[in-house]
Amino acid sequence: MTEKEKMIAGQLYSPSDIQLVEERRHARITFRVYNTSHPDEKETRKKLLEDLLKSKPQNLYIEPPFYCDYGYNIQLGANVYMNYNCCILDVSKVKIGDNTMFGPNVQVYTATHPLEFKARNSGLEYAKPIIIGNNVWIGGNATICPGVTIGNNVVVAAGSVVTKSFPDDVMVGGNPAKIIKKIDNN
């Protein structure tokens, strides 16, 4: 397997692999141009995001600045809005459903490292995918940790640290996040 294949599969991989270094470099150049573009340059911004994400998301709006590792591991549904300063470490797949809103400073981290210091000091790392359902609102300064699945119609309170998965129709909050209440969406 290539280091990229290991990375996407959630196995230990070397982030210093030449291909991965170049792909991160391409992402950084692309989002730097996006982040410094003028708000009236809508077509330019759209093309930059399509290049970065390797897809054509429907009705996507990302308020600059935006940051990610690769871009191509981010899968977006329709009508996604991300406020200022969103950071997605997309070392593994990040799936974000339709009608999802991120407040400012939302952080989504698939990347992680071995707990044992010898393995961690080797420079190898790995990742766990993140799935965010449809109709989700993630409040400002929330952090979504590796391996988490957030169900449909969920509200994540501002400042929450989501370390585990949650079902549909709940409001979660805190550090670590826990269910605050069920939401009646009938």
C-alpha positions in Angstrom: 0.0 0.0 0.0 1.1 3.6 -0.6 1.3 5.9 2.3 -1.8 7.7 1.0 -3.7 4.4 0.9 -2.7 3.7 4.4 -3.7 7.2 5.5 -7.2 6.9 4.0 -7.6 3.3 5.4 -6.9 4.5 9.0 -3.6 2.7 9.3 -0.3 4.1 10.6 1.3 6.1 7.8 4.1 8.5 7.2 2.9 12.1 6.7 6.4 13.0 5.3 5.7 10.9 2.2 6.5 13.0 -0.9 3.1 12.6 -2.5 1.3 13.6 0.7 3.6 16.6 1.3 2.9 17.8 -2.2 -0.9 17.3 -1.8 -0.9 19.3 1.5 1.1 22.0 -0.2 -1.4 22.2 -3.1 -4.2 22.5 -0.5 -2.4 25.3 1.4 -1.8 27.3 -1.8 -5.4 26.9 -2.8 -7.0 27.9 0.5 -4.5 30.8 0.8 -5.8 32.2 -2.5 -9.4 31.5 -1.4 -8.9 33.1 2.0 -7.5 36.3 0.5 -10.0 36.6 -2.3 -12.5 39.4 -2.5 -16.1 38.6 -1.5 -17.4 39.7 -4.9 -15.2 37.1 -6.7 -17.9 34.5 -6.3 -16.9 32.5 -9.4 -13.3 32.5 -8.5 -14.1 31.3 -5.0 -16.4 28.6 -6.3 -13.7 27.3 -8.7 -11.1 27.3 -5.9 -13.3 25.3 -3.6 -14.1 22.8 -6.4 -10.4 22.4 -7.0 -9.6 22.0 -3.3 -12.5 19.6 -2.6 -12.3 17.7 -5.9 -16.1 18.0 -6.1 -18.9 20.5 -7.0 -20.9 20.9 -3.8 -24.4 22.4 -4.3 -25.0 25.7 -2.5 -21.8 25.7 -0.4 -20.7 28.8 1.4 -17.4 28.9 3.4 -16.6 32.2 5.1 -12.8 32.8 4.9 -10.5 31.9 6.4 -10.8 28.2 5.9 -8.2 25.5 6.5 -7.8 21.8 5.8 -5.1 19.2 5.2 -6.0 17.9 1.8 -9.6 18.8 0.8 -10.3 15.7 -1.3 -11.3 13.7 1.8 -14.1 16.2 2.6 -17.5 15.1 1.2 -20.2 17.8 1.4 -23.9 17.6 1.1 -26.1 20.4 -0.3 -26.6 23.7 1.5 -23.6 23.6 3.8 -22.5 26.8 5.5 -19.2 27.2 7.4 -18.5 30.4 9.3 -15.1 32.1 9.8 -12.0 30.1 10.7 -13.2 26.6 10.2 -10.4 23.9 10.2 -10.9 20.4 9.0 -8.0 18.0 9.3 -9.2 15.6 6.6 -6.5 12.9 6.9 -9.4 10.5 6.7 -12.9 10.9 5.2 -15.1 13.7 6.6 -18.7 13.4 5.4 -20.9 16.4 6.1 -24.7 16.1 5.4 -27.2 18.4 3.8 -28.3 21.6 5.5 -25.4 21.7 7.9 -24.2 24.9 9.6 -20.9 25.5 11.4 -20.4 28.4 13.7 -17.1 30.3 13.7 -13.9 28.4 14.8 -15.3 24.9 14.4 -12.6 22.3 14.4 -13.0 18.9 12.8 -10.1 16.5 13.4 -9.7 13.1 11.9 -6.0 13.0 12.6 -4.7 11.3 15.7 -1.5 9.8 17.0 -0.4 6.7 18.9 -0.8 6.9 22.7 2.5 5.1 23.3 5.4 7.6 23.1 7.8 5.4 21.1 5.3 4.9 18.4 4.2 8.6 18.5 7.9 9.8 18.4 8.4 7.6 15.2 6.6 10.3 13.3 3.8 7.9 12.1 0.2 8.9 12.6 -3.2 7.7 11.7 -6.8 8.9 11.4 -10.4 8.0 12.0 -13.3 9.1 9.8 -16.0 11.6 10.9 -19.6 11.6 9.8 -21.9 14.5 10.4 -25.6 14.0 9.5 -28.1 16.2 7.8 -29.6 19.3 9.4 -26.9 19.6 11.9 -25.9 22.9 13.6 -22.5 23.0 15.2 -21.9 26.0 17.4 -18.9 28.2 17.5 -15.6 26.9 18.9 -16.9 23.3 19.0 -14.3 20.5 18.3 -15.3 17.2 16.7 -12.7 14.5 17.5 -11.6 11.5 15.4 -14.0 8.7 14.8 -17.1 10.6 15.8 -20.5 10.2 14.0 -23.1 12.9 14.7 -26.7 11.9 13.8 -29.3 13.9 11.8 -31.0 17.0 13.3 -28.4 17.4 16.0 -27.4 20.6 17.7 -23.8 20.8 19.1 -23.6 23.6 21.7 -20.9 26.3 21.3 -17.6 25.3 22.8 -18.3 21.6 23.0 -15.7 18.9 22.6 -17.3 15.9 20.9 -15.3 12.8 21.7 -18.0 10.2 21.1 -20.9 9.5 18.6 -24.4 10.8 19.1 -27.8 9.6 17.7 -30.4 11.7 15.8 -32.5 14.5 17.3 -30.4 15.5 20.3 -28.7 18.6 21.6 -25.3 17.9 23.0 -22.8 20.1 24.9 -19.9 20.3 27.3 -16.4 19.0 27.5 -16.7 16.1 26.9 -20.0 16.6 25.2 -23.1 14.7 26.5 -26.7 14.8 25.6 -28.4 17.8 27.1 -31.9 17.1 25.7 -33.8 15.3 23.0 -35.2 17.5 20.2 -38.8 16.8 19.0 -38.6 17.2 15.3 -42.1 15.8 14.5 
